[in-house]
Amino acid sequence: MTNQSDTDLLEEISKLLQYHDSLGIREYPRTQQIERFLNNPGSPSPAQPGSRPQGKERKRRIAVEEKHVFDPGLAEKVTLQDVRQELGDCQRCRLHESRTNIIFGQGPVKAKLMIVADAPCREDDLQRAPVQGDAGDLLDKMLAAIGLSREEVYITNLVKCFPGKDARAAENEIKTCLPFLFRQVEIICPKVICTMGLLSAQTLLHSRRSLFQLRGRFYSFNDLCSSKLQEKIVIMPSLHPSLLLENSELKKASWQDLQIIQKKLQEG
């Protein structure tokens, strides 16, 4: 019979696994401690003392299987308003069924920092603007901490429609929206793109790594694109404010990312 302490432990483990899943962590190293805990005689024996150490620091690289290709049909759209008009009352994928409004983006066309979240939430959908509510309030504070206001930053999403409660965009839906995001990037030409979320980071970086494996450093967006960009653009994967509200212990990691971004923006 399962006692209350076992039930509580299982509930905590379940919450931890759900949290890790939201960060893209779905595999765990099989350590000696876990091996003993599982007590599985058929599993491989743990590494013996003196064997080659694991986790040795190596230079990290992203294997790029294909480069981002920009839609030549959008190249003639020279302003953000032109791109928005081309998007129209978009019904190119099923996401139009769950949205109230298209959340195209918000901010100055010459912004040095561009934030790309995964998708609009319900509050964004209703207020017709990206990153609203409590998450938006926290984002404003985060930006203020590095000397910026929301009015100085361009904020958008990987997909422009609210995907539904507890849902996330499918691969084909992301691919449908990408040409419009890429044209936004071309027109704004920011110095830094900060992705806030697992999907936006993995998509723009052509990676399947977890968010914690990706965050904390810059990646060249130019090297990931087949088209030539006017200026050098770097990507910094980071954490969405909504995740920080649920897990305050992650704020330190987010602050480290913001400080790196601030230093980059201050360069000549």
Summary of the structure (lengths in Angstrom):
residues: 268
radius of gyration: 20.9
end to end distance: 66.5
largest distance: 68.7
contacts: 741
relative contact order: 0.14
helix: 45%
strand: 9%
